[in-house]
Structures are given as structure tokens and as C-alpha cells.
Amino acid sequence: MLSTEYEKKKELFLRYYEALQQQLKWKVDKRTLMLMASQLTTADRQLDVHQLVELAEEIKRRSGFFSNLRSSLRYTIALSLLTNHDEDPLKMFDKLIASYQDLLEAGFSRSIFTYFAAASVLSNWTNGTDVKKQARRAKTIYDEMRRKHFFVTSYDDYPLAVMLAQSDRDVDAIMDEIAYYYKKLSSHVFRKGNNLQLLSHILTCGGINNRELLVNRTMQWHDALRSQDIKIRGLHYAALGILALIESPDHLISDVTAMYDALNASKQFKWYKEMNLVVAIPLIVQEKLHDPAIAATGLTTAIEVILQAQRTAMIVATGSAVAAANTSSSSSS
């Protein structure tokens, strides 16, 4: 059963979902709406969905005819600008475009993921940030990723490369860390591929200087959720990494399963059990970030950025799958 605090979180999530559905149900896939509602729920501010729609339309007006920002993913960019920054969102959009251009100059390709990578740059942006230098460092990291894992590295790794570039660690040390997690976890129950690479990146981004601890916690979370008859798919790997960074299952498993069960019991989401787990975990984690013990580790900002990167990967993957399905359907008709 959900605690009073988590019950409030769930109800807020449902309200945001209903508001988004009323505005965007013909424009955005339901799974994306769930992820957007999750982001709104975990933001430390109240937001009007109408403001989100207006900003998304302004982004479309300011974008070139062939720009990726004219697609439905503009709503996700608008949401990022509204939830992650205190500054005027249109000023932040101008900074996002400038960061996007810096990433292109560094060698990144034009794609929707490059816009999300630019949003990742903004997540740690200060007046002293050398974006061009950070972009070049991110490209070096991305090239190393692709060299070591060619078949599972693609444009969707751009945002995580930018996140990793914000660390002051040596590039070789970062790559060694990624390789360690990938090898250790793939030798157990985790399947090799892009989802495991994303998990390895997340553990590296939020690393707490104890590789073995994080590997063990990730495995414990996998087994603990399985023991509750929850099926773990590749799309859940990233969320397991976030949980591992926060706490062991002993302290949070009951909260996670209670939120998951509550979403499963909701009429709107009873057929979306895989997504319900993806949504439930950030709702629990965000509340846990207010714990002084977590704040003392210095992980709060990193985990908030990682949560955004995870949602971004899910949203873009969902959008791409829907677009592909629509294309296939059109071709066969």
C-alpha cells in the first residue's frame, strides 16, 4: 500500500496525464504522454499544460521546415526547458540552439538526439561553461564508445556522451568504467545490446567509486523485482541502474512495488505494465532525493540529469517506433 506522500505523487501523475491527454492525445503516443506526465510530476514546480503546448508551438514556428523540432518531439524539448530551468524558456531555447550548433561543429550529426544532447549541455550550464570544449570532449567520448561497441552505439548515445563529458575524469578512465559494468552485468542475466550500454553509462555517470557495490546492487534490484513477479525487460535496465545508485532493494522495494501495483490498478494503464514500472521508479526515486543522506553523497544533481536522459531515450525510442509503424502501415495500404 502506498504511503500518503506517494499516494499524492500518484494522484498528481494521473492529473498531469489527463491534462496532457486532453491537449495532445492525437499528437503524441500514450507511452510518451506517460513519460511526460512523470517528468511533470517529479519537477519541483507547478506547470500549466497549456504553457507547455504554447512553448512547443513557438519552437515549431522558430524552426526550419525540415528541422526535427517540427515533429511531435518538440513537446519533449519544451517540457525539458520548462522543468529544468528557472530562466525564461525562450531564452533557454536560444541557448539550446547555440549548444546544438557547437555540437555540430564538434562533429555530431544532425538528429533529434543532438537536440537532446544540447539539452543535456544546458542541464549543467553556467556562465563559465565552455560549451565548445565540452562538445569536443563529448565527441571524443562518443567516438571511443563507437570504436569499442560499434554495433550498439548510435545517435541515441549522444546525450549520455555529453553527460559523461561533464565529468573531469580522464576519457580512458571513463571508457574503462563503462567496459567494466558492461562486461560484469552481461556475464549475469543482462543481455548485451543498447539497453545494457545505456545502463553502463548511467552507472558510470553516477559512479560512487565502488564498482562492485553498484554491480551487486543492480543485480539485487533485478532479482528483487523478479521475485515480486515483475518481468524485467531491456527497457527497464536504465531504471535499475538509477535504483542501484540510490539504495539497495531492502529499503525501497516495497515502495517501488506499491507504486507499480497502484498504476497497474488504474483503468488507464492496466494494459501498460511494462511502462508502469518505467514510470513508477522515478516517482519513488525523486522523493528519495530529498533524503539528507542521499543529498550528502552529492548524487542529487547527477541522478536528476540521469532521470532526464533515461526519459529522453525512452521518449525518442517510442516516437521512432510509432513513426516506423505508421510508415509500414502506410506502405502496406
C-alpha positions as CSV (number, residue, x, y, z in Angstrom):
1,M,0.0,0.0,0.0
2,L,1.3,3.5,-0.9
3,S,2.3,5.9,1.8
4,T,0.4,9.2,2.0
5,E,3.3,11.0,0.3
6,Y,3.5,8.5,-2.6
7,E,-0.3,8.5,-3.0
8,K,-0.1,12.2,-3.6
9,K,2.6,11.6,-6.2
10,K,0.4,9.1,-8.0
11,E,-2.6,11.3,-8.0
12,L,-0.6,14.3,-9.3
13,F,0.8,12.0,-12.0
14,L,-2.8,11.0,-13.0
15,R,-3.9,14.6,-13.1
16,Y,-1.0,15.6,-15.3
17,Y,-1.6,12.6,-17.6
18,E,-5.3,13.5,-18.0
19,A,-4.4,17.1,-18.8
20,L,-1.7,16.1,-21.4
21,Q,-4.1,13.6,-23.0
22,Q,-6.8,16.2,-23.4
23,Q,-4.3,18.5,-25.2
24,L,-2.1,16.0,-27.1
25,K,-3.8,12.7,-27.5
26,W,-3.9,13.0,-31.3
27,K,-0.3,14.2,-31.5
28,V,1.7,12.1,-29.0
29,D,1.8,8.4,-28.3
30,K,0.2,7.3,-25.0
31,R,3.5,5.9,-23.6
32,T,5.2,9.2,-24.3
33,L,2.4,11.0,-22.5
34,M,3.1,8.8,-19.5
35,L,6.7,9.7,-19.5
36,M,5.9,13.4,-19.9
37,A,3.4,13.2,-17.0
38,S,6.1,11.5,-14.9
39,Q,8.5,14.4,-15.7
40,L,5.9,17.0,-14.7
41,T,5.2,15.1,-11.5
42,T,8.8,15.0,-10.4
43,A,9.5,18.6,-11.3
44,D,9.8,20.9,-8.2
45,R,7.3,23.4,-9.6
46,Q,3.7,23.6,-10.8
47,L,3.3,23.8,-14.5
48,D,0.4,24.6,-16.8
49,V,0.0,22.1,-19.7
50,H,-1.3,25.0,-21.8
51,Q,2.0,26.7,-21.3
52,L,3.8,23.6,-22.5
53,V,1.7,23.5,-25.7
54,E,2.2,27.2,-26.4
55,L,6.0,26.8,-26.0
56,A,6.1,23.8,-28.2
57,E,4.2,25.7,-31.0
58,E,6.6,28.6,-30.6
59,I,9.5,26.2,-31.0
60,K,7.9,24.9,-34.2
61,R,7.4,28.4,-35.5
62,R,11.1,29.2,-34.9
63,S,12.4,26.0,-36.5
64,G,13.3,25.4,-40.2
65,F,10.9,23.5,-42.4
66,F,13.0,20.3,-42.3
67,S,14.0,20.6,-38.6
68,N,13.4,17.7,-36.2
69,L,11.9,20.2,-33.9
70,R,8.8,20.4,-36.1
71,S,8.0,16.8,-35.1
72,S,6.0,15.8,-32.0
73,L,9.3,15.6,-30.1
74,R,9.1,19.4,-29.8
75,Y,6.8,18.8,-26.8
76,T,9.6,16.9,-25.0
77,I,12.1,19.7,-25.7
78,A,9.6,22.2,-24.5
79,L,9.0,20.2,-21.3
80,S,12.7,20.0,-20.7
81,L,13.0,23.8,-21.0
82,L,10.1,24.3,-18.6
83,T,11.0,21.8,-15.9
84,N,14.8,22.0,-15.8
85,H,15.5,25.8,-15.8
86,D,14.4,28.9,-13.9
87,E,15.3,31.2,-16.8
88,D,12.8,32.3,-19.5
89,P,12.2,29.2,-21.6
90,L,12.6,31.0,-24.9
91,K,16.0,32.4,-23.8
92,M,16.9,28.8,-22.9
93,F,15.7,27.7,-26.3
94,D,18.1,30.1,-27.9
95,K,20.9,28.7,-25.7
96,L,19.9,25.2,-26.7
97,I,20.2,26.1,-30.4
98,A,23.6,27.6,-29.8
99,S,24.7,24.5,-28.0
100,Y,23.3,22.4,-30.8
101,Q,25.4,24.3,-33.3
102,D,28.5,23.8,-31.1
103,L,27.8,20.0,-31.1
104,L,27.5,20.0,-34.9
105,E,30.8,21.9,-35.2
106,A,32.4,19.2,-32.9
107,G,31.4,16.5,-35.4
108,F,28.0,15.3,-34.2
109,S,25.4,14.5,-36.8
110,R,22.1,16.4,-37.3
111,S,19.5,14.4,-35.4
112,I,16.8,14.7,-32.7
113,F,19.3,13.2,-30.3
114,T,21.7,16.1,-30.9
115,Y,19.0,18.4,-29.7
116,F,18.6,16.3,-26.6
117,A,22.4,16.3,-26.2
118,A,22.2,20.1,-26.3
119,A,19.6,20.0,-23.6
120,S,22.0,17.9,-21.6
121,V,24.6,20.6,-22.0
122,L,22.2,23.1,-20.6
123,S,21.4,20.9,-17.6
124,N,24.8,21.9,-16.1
125,W,25.2,25.2,-17.9
126,T,26.7,28.2,-16.0
127,N,28.1,31.5,-17.3
128,G,31.6,30.0,-17.2
129,T,30.8,26.9,-19.2
130,D,33.0,26.4,-22.3
131,V,30.4,24.6,-24.4
132,K,32.7,24.3,-27.4
133,K,35.3,22.5,-25.3
134,Q,32.7,20.3,-23.7
135,A,31.3,19.4,-27.1
136,R,34.7,18.3,-28.4
137,R,35.2,16.2,-25.3
138,A,31.8,14.6,-25.7
139,K,32.6,13.8,-29.3
140,T,35.9,12.1,-28.3
141,I,33.9,10.0,-25.7
142,Y,31.3,9.1,-28.3
143,D,33.9,8.1,-30.8
144,E,35.5,5.8,-28.2
145,M,32.1,4.3,-27.4
146,R,31.6,3.6,-31.1
147,R,35.1,2.1,-31.5
148,K,34.6,-0.3,-28.6
149,H,30.9,-1.1,-29.2
150,F,30.2,-0.3,-32.8
151,F,27.0,-2.3,-33.3
152,V,25.2,-0.9,-30.2
153,T,26.4,2.7,-30.4
154,S,24.3,5.2,-32.3
155,Y,22.8,8.6,-32.3
156,D,20.8,7.8,-29.2
157,D,24.0,7.7,-27.2
158,Y,24.7,11.4,-27.9
159,P,23.0,12.8,-24.6
160,L,24.9,10.3,-22.4
161,A,28.2,11.2,-24.1
162,V,27.6,14.8,-23.2
163,M,26.8,13.8,-19.6
164,L,30.0,11.8,-19.4
165,A,31.9,14.7,-20.8
166,Q,30.8,16.9,-17.9
167,S,33.0,14.7,-15.6
168,D,36.6,15.8,-15.0
169,R,37.8,12.2,-15.3
170,D,40.2,11.1,-18.0
171,V,38.5,9.7,-21.1
172,D,40.3,6.4,-20.8
173,A,39.2,6.1,-17.2
174,I,35.6,6.7,-18.3
175,M,35.7,4.1,-21.0
176,D,37.3,1.6,-18.6
177,E,34.4,2.2,-16.2
178,I,31.8,1.6,-18.9
179,A,33.5,-1.5,-20.1
180,Y,33.7,-2.9,-16.6
181,Y,29.9,-2.5,-16.0
182,Y,29.1,-3.8,-19.4
183,K,31.2,-6.9,-19.0
184,K,30.2,-7.7,-15.5
185,L,26.5,-7.3,-16.0
186,S,26.4,-9.2,-19.3
187,S,28.1,-12.1,-17.6
188,H,25.0,-12.4,-15.5
189,V,21.3,-12.0,-16.6
190,F,21.6,-8.8,-18.5
191,R,21.5,-9.1,-22.3
192,K,24.2,-7.4,-24.4
193,G,23.0,-4.5,-26.5
194,N,22.0,-0.9,-26.4
195,N,19.9,-1.2,-23.2
196,L,22.9,-2.6,-21.4
197,Q,25.2,0.0,-22.8
198,L,22.8,2.7,-21.5
199,L,22.8,1.1,-18.1
200,S,26.6,1.0,-18.1
201,H,26.6,4.7,-19.0
202,I,24.2,5.5,-16.1
203,L,26.3,3.7,-13.6
204,T,29.4,5.5,-14.9
205,C,27.7,8.9,-14.8
206,G,26.6,8.5,-11.2
207,G,29.5,6.3,-10.1
208,I,30.2,6.4,-6.4
209,N,33.8,5.0,-6.6
210,N,32.6,1.4,-5.8
211,R,32.2,-0.6,-8.9
212,E,31.5,-3.9,-7.2
213,L,28.8,-2.3,-4.9
214,L,26.9,-0.9,-7.9
215,V,27.1,-4.2,-9.9
216,N,25.8,-6.1,-6.8
217,R,23.0,-3.6,-6.2
218,T,21.9,-3.7,-9.8
219,M,21.8,-7.5,-9.7
220,Q,19.9,-7.3,-6.4
221,W,17.3,-5.0,-7.9
222,H,16.8,-7.3,-10.9
223,D,16.3,-10.3,-8.6
224,A,14.1,-8.5,-6.1
225,L,11.7,-7.2,-8.7
226,R,11.6,-10.6,-10.4
227,S,10.8,-12.2,-7.0
228,Q,7.7,-9.9,-7.0
229,D,6.6,-11.5,-10.3
230,I,7.6,-8.3,-12.2
231,K,9.0,-9.0,-15.6
232,I,12.3,-7.2,-16.4
233,R,12.8,-6.1,-20.0
234,G,15.6,-4.3,-21.7
235,L,13.7,-1.0,-21.4
236,H,13.9,-1.4,-17.6
237,Y,17.7,-1.7,-17.4
238,A,18.3,2.1,-17.1
239,A,15.8,2.4,-14.2
240,L,17.5,-0.5,-12.4
241,G,20.8,1.5,-12.6
242,I,19.1,4.6,-11.1
243,L,17.8,2.5,-8.2
244,A,21.2,1.0,-7.7
245,L,22.7,4.5,-7.4
246,I,20.2,5.4,-4.7
247,E,19.8,2.4,-2.4
248,S,19.6,-1.4,-2.1
249,P,16.3,-3.1,-2.6
250,D,15.9,-3.8,1.2
251,H,15.0,-0.1,1.8
252,L,12.9,0.7,-1.3
253,I,11.4,-2.5,-2.9
254,S,8.1,-2.2,-1.0
255,D,7.6,1.5,-2.2
256,V,8.5,0.6,-5.8
257,T,6.2,-2.4,-6.0
258,A,3.4,-0.5,-4.3
259,M,3.6,2.3,-6.9
260,Y,3.8,-0.2,-9.7
261,D,0.7,-2.1,-8.4
262,A,-1.2,1.2,-8.0
263,L,-0.5,2.2,-11.6
264,N,-1.5,-1.3,-12.8
265,A,-4.8,-0.9,-10.9
266,S,-5.5,2.4,-12.7
267,K,-8.0,1.9,-15.5
268,Q,-5.9,4.0,-18.0
269,F,-2.8,1.9,-17.5
270,K,-3.8,-1.7,-16.8
271,W,-2.5,-2.7,-20.3
272,Y,0.8,-0.9,-19.9
273,K,2.5,-2.9,-17.2
274,E,6.0,-2.6,-18.8
275,M,5.7,1.2,-18.9
276,N,4.1,1.4,-15.4
277,L,7.4,0.1,-14.0
278,V,9.4,2.7,-16.0
279,V,7.1,5.4,-14.6
280,A,6.9,4.1,-11.0
281,I,10.6,4.1,-10.4
282,P,11.3,7.9,-11.0
283,L,8.3,8.8,-8.8
284,I,9.9,6.9,-5.9
285,V,13.4,8.0,-6.7
286,Q,12.6,11.7,-6.9
287,E,11.1,11.6,-3.4
288,K,14.1,9.7,-2.1
289,L,16.4,12.5,-3.4
290,H,15.1,14.7,-0.6
291,D,16.6,12.4,1.9
292,P,19.5,14.2,3.6
293,A,21.6,11.0,3.4
294,I,21.3,11.0,-0.4
295,A,21.9,14.7,-0.6
296,A,25.1,14.2,1.4
297,T,26.5,11.9,-1.3
298,G,26.4,14.7,-3.9
299,L,24.5,12.5,-6.3
300,T,21.2,14.5,-6.4
301,T,22.0,16.6,-9.4
302,A,23.6,13.7,-11.3
303,I,20.6,11.5,-10.7
304,E,18.2,14.2,-11.8
305,V,20.1,14.6,-15.1
306,I,20.2,10.8,-15.5
307,L,16.5,10.6,-15.0
308,Q,16.0,13.1,-17.7
309,A,18.4,11.2,-20.0
310,Q,16.5,8.0,-19.4
311,R,13.2,9.6,-20.2
312,T,14.6,11.1,-23.3
313,A,15.9,7.8,-24.6
314,M,12.5,6.2,-23.9
315,I,10.6,9.0,-25.5
316,V,12.7,9.1,-28.6
317,A,12.6,5.3,-28.9
318,T,8.8,5.3,-28.5
319,G,8.5,8.1,-31.1
320,S,10.7,6.3,-33.6
321,A,8.8,3.0,-33.1
322,V,5.5,4.7,-33.7
323,A,6.8,6.6,-36.8
324,A,8.2,3.3,-38.2
325,A,4.9,1.5,-37.6
326,N,2.9,4.3,-39.2
327,T,5.3,4.2,-42.2
328,S,4.9,0.5,-42.5
329,S,1.2,0.7,-42.3
330,S,1.1,3.4,-45.0
331,S,3.3,1.3,-47.3
332,S,1.1,-1.8,-47.0
333,S,-2.2,0.1,-47.5
